[in-house]
Amino acid sequence: MNKSKSKDHRLVDWRFHFPFLAQKYFLVFSFGKDIRKIQENIAIEKRHFSPAASLAMGTVFFFIIGVSFVLFSVATLYILKTHLGINIFQDSSPIPDFLKKIRLCH
């Protein structure tokens, strides 16, 4: 680990290298004041997705959120029902038997 102050006003300049799977890799951590000149006329590429792609991504996102919400709601209602002592099935609930079978509950 090298810690040095360099000419470009870096307060911290750590450089590591390590072998991994017959390859050599490096990691650099630098911290200091940015003294580069600001370049204002650099064009930044902006990606524009087609309306169909945006619709598909939105649909997948809302589907995942919706399924997660439904599963969370069902689990919450089941736990609430259990703590209130409400028994929906007349004999015994098949869920504890199933949990015992897959060894999630004893």
N, C-alpha and C positions, 0 to 999 in steps of 0.2 A: 504494500500500500504506500503510495507516494502522496505526500501532502506538500504542496508547494504553492507559493504565490508566483504567478506568471506575469508576463508583461501586459497581458490583456485584462488586468484587474479582476482575476478570479480569486475569490476568497478561499474557496475549497476546490481542489482539483484531485480527485481520487480516481485512480485507474487500477483495475484488477484484471488479471488474466488467469484462466484456469483450463486445464484439459478436461475433456468430456467425450467419451466414445471415440477415441483416436482423432479428435479434432481439438483445436485450441479456440477458446471463446474469450471475449473481453467484455468488461462492463466499465463504463465511465460515468462518474458523478461530478458535475461541475456546478459551482454556485458563485455568482458574482454580478456586478453591475453590467448591464447590456450597453456597450458603447458603440454598437453598429449604427450606421446612419439609416434613417427610416426611408424606405423606398415606397413612394406613393403610387407610382404608375405601374405596379405589377398587377396583371389581370389574374384574378383567382377563378379557377374553373368551378362552376356551379353545376351540379347535376340536376337535371330535370327529368323526373320520371313521367312516363306516359300516364294518362288518366286510368287506363286499365290496370297498370301495375300499382298505382296508388290505391285504387279500389280493392285490389286483391290483398295488398298488405294491410289495409284498414280492416277488411273483412276477417283476415286471419287473426289480427290483433284483438278485435272485439270478440271473436269466437273463443279465443284462449281466456280472455278476461271473463266472459260469460260462463264458460264451463267451470272456471276456478271459483266464481261466485256461487254457482249452484252447488258445487261440491262442499264448499265451506258452509253454506246455509244448511244443507242436509246434515252435515256433521254436527253443527251447532244445535240444530233442533233435536237431533238424536240424544246428544249429551244432556240438553235441557229436559227432555222427556224422561230420561233415565233418572236424573236427580230429583225430579218431581214425583217419581214413583208411578208414572202412567204406564200401564201395560196394554199395548195395542193388541197383541195376540192373546188368546184365551189361555193356552197352556203355558208355553215358554217361548221366548223369542229365539229365533234361529241364529241370530247374530252372535250371541256369546258362544254358542256351540261351534259356530264357524270359526270364531277367533281362537277357541281352544284347539280346534283341529289344525289350524295353521300356526299354532303356538305363539300367538301374539298376546294371549291372556291365559292366566292359570286358574 
